[in-house]
Structures are given as C-alpha cells and as structure tokens.
C-alpha cells in the first residue's frame, strides 16, 4: 500500500547508532559498552511506544555488537548504514569512501540477511565539496541518502540545497533519493530544527511548532538523534579529558531529551525513511 507520507500526522524518526567518544572525540577509540547499553535502552523505549524507526548503524558498532543489530532488525526497525569508521567524507578520498561504505554495507547485510539501501554520512559530511559521494553511493547499491543539511553552518550544510526530498539524476545515469534534514525558514535563511543538539536545547513547544510548519509546507519531517543523547551521565564516566566547552556543547539538554522524544512518538505517526524515499515520486534534481 502506498501511503500519503505528507500527512501532518507522519514524521520520519532516524537514529544514528554510534558511540560518542569514538564518533566525536577520537575515531581511533574502541566502541564502548555504554554505547550498547544506551542503544538497548532506546530499543526498550521504542517498544513501549510500539514504534519502529530507521537506524543508521555504524559498522564498527555492528562489528562489536552483532546481537544488538540482529535485535534491531527482529523488532522491525529499518537498518541503514552510517558507514564503517565515522570518518567524515571530506577527510576521505573517493577510494577510501568506497571501501568504507562497502565494508559497512556488507557487514550489516550479512548480519540481517537483507539489503541495506539507506545511508547517512558521519557528521552530515556531504557538503558542496563532497557531492561526488552520491555517485559512489548509487554505484554501491544505496537507494537513498539522508545526509544533507540545507543550512549555513561552519561544520556542515549546503545552503542552496532543496529543503524537500528529491530524486537526484547522476551523470552515470543512476539515481538516488536524498532526504534532507528538516529546517524552517526565517529571516531569509533556513534554520535547523530536526533533532540532535537542536532538540536537546529547544523547548518541546518549539519542536512541535516546527514539525507543524514543515508539514504545512507539504514536506515530510525528518528527525534524527543518537542513543547517547538519552544518557545525561555519560560525561561523568568518561576517562578522556574532554574540555568544558565540548562537555557543554555535547551534553547540555540530555536530561530533558527523552521527554521531548517521547512527545514526538506520542503525537505523530512514525514512518521509516525507506518508505518516504521509495513510496513517493519526488522531483528530479541534478546536483
């Protein structure tokens, strides 16, 4: 059945399954047991609400905790790829990127026994200088991506990118759907409102208002988060010497994140990213 995924009751909830120290502080670190614990707690929360979501799983996490990946799949969540090592695309050559996403895809597919068709870049690192990544994603069998933030930002974003999903027509003749992270427009520019740190810091009323604004514009709302954002005590346990500025930037709002997340689960119908990407006809776009 093809559903109207632009109905105001629907949002796409995505979770990047990774480990904060390894993904954000030092890519050479091992994935910690705390990352596994946080992921399992999130699975329990989703089960209570009887909702299934899309999980962009890091290959290193899947390699260390294969039983959790199988649990994710068995509970009906969509498993997509977050690459293998959480290295930003702009810090990889095309050859390195091809190996990274190929390794992650093969690992995940071996664990769950079904194709992995979605991808999200570490730190939303498909930017103007890494548009070449789309060709490699399509070549490797990925059917949709959700990496582009259509905003102005020091770390990521393509300000001129469409704010709605598009079907990209690539030079090779292949195509791939892009599901950009949700934004609202104010003061002549797009502002991020789709999750992560933005949802940690914004009040629930603003988040719900933003979702309604995106729906009224006829766009699906694409939200994202990480299991560690539900863990308010993580920085108290880390042995790494993390500067205060980083602790504040990455830790503020974690204590209030779960209630906000649960409000989204309660107020809206949750749909998986693959349904939005593949069950609608989106405008053609040439990057």
PyMOL commands that set and color helices and strands:
alter all, ss='L'
color gray80, all
select helices_A, chain A and resi 20-25+33-48+59-64+66-74+89-91+94-112+122-124+128-130+133-139+196-201+204-216+227-230+234-237+244-251+254-267+273-278
alter helices_A, ss='H'
color red, helices_A
select strands_A, chain A and resi 10-17+54-57+78-81+118-119+144-145+166-169+175-178+183-186+189-192+221-226+269-271+283-285
alter strands_A, ss='S'
color yellow, strands_A
deselect
rebuild
show_as cartoon
